[in-house]
């Protein structure tokens, strides 16, 4: 199992809305994420900086790299674009993080 962590950025004033939308995550999106080999997916918010810290476990044979091509993922990106920093294609601006320590 591979661990993956990254950060994104929330726009000011949208913390409650971000949480609400994720509390009501679309079942089809959740299914696609799981089918791609993603599990243990958590997102944390630093309320002071509006930085979103995401952590997920990836199966060794995961297909996470193919997710940007999925219609449901593109639809989610557009749905979230008004409350997050995004790229031109509406994908969230993501900065991958390097793991420097792990303890089981």
Secondary structure, 3 states (H helix, E strand, C coil): CEEEEEEEEECCCCHHHHHHHHHCCCHHHHHHHHHCCEEEEEEEEECCCCEEEEEEEECCCCCHHHHHHCHHHHHHHHHHCCCECECCCCCECCEECCCCCCCC
